[in-house]
């Protein structure tokens, strides 16, 4: 299922954010939204709102960690990103974010995350279609490595878990999960470079075992268990998976960002981008895993595409 707002994920929904949304709606109504986007271009469907603490009103807003997505009073999607922890303001007459950024690396990640979210809202997911093998493939090899830390997987079990996770990740790009969707995804997965070569016969075999519904993180565990023998299934659940991956990232949002990425496709896409593109995060567990598999995936092309998308969003 496509999730636009990180706070609508299973983990995000546990974070109290209603008061912040109310305050932000009032803030957007009072301020001109065409100055809160700074150098990034708004459209008729999406407004970028970057909170920097530029004035007293902004300083008094509650803090939030992740891009917050909701419809404003005009019925237009607002993507609100809190940058106050990452900027230094000496005077309030700046017109560009670049003038006040203190932590360039964190801001780069948050902006990339916000911009990918905007493409999901605008239904521009097709922009990234030719990179799905790299996006979903990297997600699946990362998580299968984590699963291997919970229960020892044989080589064939590992690739079967990778295929199941590939199916799961692709499901985050669809609002329906049925035989037609599974059929269309199967061909794509059969060409993905995983820990072992895969073919359509193996992919079809895995697809026949998958759960009929996709409901958040709990479904991810079910996808994994579907391809494992019963004695190993008993060791796999949401808690075991989360305990294994929560220290994989030390950038904005820390473990919250990692957990949200399991259900929020734009978050993983931004994590993939920043951990490959920005060497400041090279010691994160994600970055080290991605470096290990860089010969399998065409990350350079994906990075160029995200850079291009970000540049095209500027005014």
C-alpha positions, -999 to 999 in steps of 0.1 A, spaced: 0 0 0 12 35 -9 19 56 23 25 93 17 30 105 53 58 88 74 35 93 104 9 70 89 32 40 92 27 15 120 55 31 141 47 67 130 11 64 141 23 59 177 38 94 177 14 121 188 14 147 160 -22 161 159 -13 192 178 16 199 155 -6 195 124 -31 220 139 -4 245 146 11 241 112 -22 246 94 -27 279 112 9 288 105 5 281 68 -27 301 67 -11 331 83 22 330 64 25 331 26 33 295 16 52 308 -15 80 321 8 82 290 31 93 268 2 125 289 -3 142 277 -35 119 248 -41 90 250 -65 54 245 -53 28 230 -77 -10 231 -77 -9 198 -58 20 201 -34 35 229 -12 69 226 3 71 241 38 105 244 54 105 256 91 138 272 100 129 293 131 131 324 111 106 343 133 90 340 167 60 320 153 83 294 138 104 292 169 73 284 190 61 255 168 65 221 183 95 201 170 90 171 147 116 147 132 102 136 99 86 153 69 49 158 79 23 154 51 -12 167 53 -37 187 33 -38 224 43 -69 246 46 -69 250 8 -70 213 3 -34 212 -11 -9 187 2 18 203 24 51 186 30 64 202 62 100 197 71 115 209 104 151 221 97 155 241 130 181 217 144 203 219 113 204 257 106 220 287 121 202 321 116 222 353 121 196 376 107 161 369 93 164 384 58 177 353 41 158 340 10 177 307 4 181 277 27 217 275 16 224 307 34 216 293 68 224 255 66 248 244 94 244 206 90 244 202 52 244 164 53 212 161 74 194 188 54 204 171 21 187 139 34 156 156 46 151 175 14 157 144 -7 131 126 14 106 155 10 111 156 -27 106 119 -33 74 122 -12 62 149 -35 67 127 -65 45 100 -48 18 126 -42 20 139 -78 18 102 -90 53 105 -106 64 72 -93 71 61 -129 101 85 -128 119 58 -108 106 27 -125 138 18 -143 156 19 -109 131 -4 -91 155 -34 -94 182 -14 -76 158 2 -50 139 -30 -41 170 -52 -46 191 -32 -21 162 -32 4 159 -70 2 196 -78 5 199 -54 34 170 -69 53 178 -105 44 213 -99 60 195 -87 91 173 -119 91 204 -140 88 215 -125 121 183 -137 137 184 -172 122 211 -188 101 199 -190 65 212 -215 39 222 -199 6 189 -209 -11 169 -197 19 187 -164 18 178 -158 -19 142 -170 -12 139 -144 16 154 -118 -7 127 -126 -33 100 -125 -7 112 -91 5 114 -79 -31 77 -87 -34 70 -69 -1 89 -38 -11 72 -36 -45 38 -38 -27 46 -4 -12 41 11 -46 6 -3 -51 -27 4 -35 -39 -31 -44 -23 -65 -39 -37 -92 -62 -26 -118 -88 -23 -92 -116 1 -71 -95 21 -101 -84 23 -112 -121 36 -78 -132 62 -77 -104 74 -112 -110 91 -104 -143 109 -75 -127 122 -95 -98 134 -123 -120 160 -98 -135 171 -85 -101 207 -93 -90 205 -109 -56 229 -131 -36 224 -159 -61 211 -159 -97 173 -161 -99 149 -172 -126 112 -169 -133 105 -204 -121 119 -197 -86 101 -163 -85 68 -179 -94 74 -206 -68 79 -179 -41 49 -158 -53 26 -187 -47 35 -188 -10 30 -151 -2 3 -137 20 -29 -125 3 -29 -92 22 -2 -66 28 -7 -48 61 24 -29 72 54 -43 91 35 -74 104 30 -84 67 67 -81 61 73 -107 87 47 -129 71 64 -126 37 96 -138 52 81 -166 72 63 -179 41 95 -191 25 112 -205 56 108 -240 73 86 -241 104 115 -243 129 129 -210 116 96 -193 112 92 -194 150 122 -171 154 109 -144 130 86 -116 142 83 -78 141 102 -73 173 131 -96 163 135 -78 130 133 -43 145 159 -51 172 183 -62 145 181 -31 123 174 -1 146 210 9 149 217 9 111 214 47 107 226 77 128 212 105 107 180 125 112 154 105 130 179 77 139 160 44 145 126 60 138 137 67 102 148 31 98 116 16 111 95 40 90 115 30 59 101 -6 62 66 8 52 73 42 37 89 37 2 102 73 -1 121 70 31 141 40 19 146 57 -14 161 87 4 182 65 27 195 46 -4 204 79 -20 222 96 9 241 65 21 256 60 -14 260 97 -24 272 113 8 304 99 24 296 115 57 273 85 64 298 59 52 301 43 86 264 36 90 255 -1 87 233 7 57 261 25 39 286 -4 46 260 -29 33 254 -9 1 291 -5 -5 294 -43 -3 268 -47 -31 277 -17 -52 288 -40 -81 255 -57 -82 234 -26 -85 235 5 -107 236 30 -78 254 57 -99 225 60 -123 200 61 -94 220 89 -77 221 109 -109 184 106 -112 177 118 -77 201 147 -82 183 156 -114 148 153 -97 160 176 -69 175 201 -93 143 202 -114 122 210 -82 142 242 -78 128 275 -91 
